[in-house]
Amino acid sequence: MLRYTLMRFGIFVGCLLVVWGLVYSGLAPRGLGDSNGLWIVLLALVLSAPISLVVLRKQRDVASETIVRRVDRAKAGLAANRSQEDDADDGARGTREQDQEQAKAS
């Protein structure tokens, strides 16, 4: 997961440098007024998103499988805890019913 995040960040930084170079060389528009920095970041985001989508497909699938395994493991742990609580509750109810039956018999 960290590898995918770092690779995606690297693509963004690469796009940011390319856009910055294009804007300051005059090949891309500079934006309006003081919005030049924001314009460069937004343009880099817009360019890096589809590049990441195509280039990092395999890494994204691996990261997704890792997340699915973690979620399944957490669900299994919760189910085990829930069944332990149910067993303890059933045991407590059984003991209480036995005590009530003994009290009636006395």
C-alpha atoms as one frame of an Amber mdcrd trajectory, in Angstrom:
protein
   0.000   0.000   0.000   2.824   2.364   0.860   4.547   1.485  -2.402   1.446
   2.396  -4.423   1.059   5.678  -2.532   4.688   6.608  -3.086   4.502   5.736
  -6.781   1.361   7.820  -7.175   3.009  10.719  -5.344   6.033  10.365  -7.624
   3.851  10.617 -10.715   2.199  13.725  -9.281   5.558  15.346  -8.511   6.775
  14.533 -12.030   3.662  16.114 -13.534   4.048  19.094 -11.229   7.604  19.681
 -12.442   6.586  19.322 -16.087   3.640  21.712 -15.703   5.782  24.182 -13.770
   8.354  24.101 -16.565   5.687  24.591 -19.233   4.071  27.501 -17.413   7.307
  29.327 -16.738   8.565  28.766 -20.258   5.357  30.305 -21.582   4.091  27.182
 -23.351   1.119  26.844 -20.963  -1.103  29.651 -19.630  -0.040  31.266 -16.355
  -3.480  31.457 -14.723  -5.257  34.574 -13.495  -3.594  37.065 -11.197  -2.117
  35.426  -8.098  -3.573  31.993  -8.887  -0.441  30.792 -10.667   0.626  28.314
  -7.936  -2.870  26.911  -7.569  -3.191  26.649 -11.352   0.030  24.639 -11.577
  -1.034  22.232  -8.784  -4.525  21.712 -10.227  -3.186  21.130 -13.720  -0.652
  18.632 -12.349  -3.451  16.803 -10.478  -5.599  16.643 -13.601  -2.700  15.243
 -15.621  -1.406  12.800 -13.014  -4.778  11.145 -12.297  -5.257   9.417 -15.686
  -1.551   8.607 -15.889  -1.735   6.892 -12.482  -4.912   5.099 -13.512  -3.186
   3.507 -16.496   0.394   3.096 -15.285  -0.321   1.854 -11.744  -3.117  -0.598
 -12.558  -1.161  -3.649 -11.397   0.013  -1.998  -8.166  -3.533  -0.777  -7.464
  -4.865  -4.328  -7.822  -2.224  -5.631  -5.397  -3.057  -2.868  -2.895  -6.754
  -3.634  -3.254  -6.185  -7.331  -2.548  -4.188  -6.409   0.555  -7.024  -4.223
   1.826  -9.602  -6.949   1.140  -7.532  -9.464   3.126  -7.247  -7.047   6.060
 -10.985  -6.377   6.041 -11.772 -10.115   5.879  -9.400 -10.764   8.774 -11.044
  -7.998  10.827 -14.518  -9.384  10.036 -13.422 -12.866  11.100 -12.060 -11.461
  14.364 -15.302  -9.604  15.042 -17.347 -12.725  14.287 -15.185 -14.764  16.668
 -15.624 -12.157  19.408 -19.360 -12.060  18.778 -19.652 -15.846  19.033 -17.652
 -15.825  22.288 -20.031 -13.252  23.720 -23.032 -15.293  22.569 -21.608 -18.447
  24.138 -20.931 -16.630  27.404 -24.436 -15.158  27.375 -26.005 -18.557  26.629
 -23.974 -20.098  29.440 -25.082 -17.398  31.861 -28.725 -17.843  30.857 -28.454
 -21.605  31.267 -27.020 -21.210  34.759 -29.755 -18.738  35.697 -32.489 -21.073
  34.410 -31.012 -23.968  36.363 -30.962 -21.818  39.524 -34.596 -20.850  38.943
 -35.624 -24.502  38.447 -33.812 -25.505  41.643 -35.514 -22.678  43.551 -38.940
 -23.875  42.288 -38.167 -27.442  43.264 -37.248 -26.415  46.816
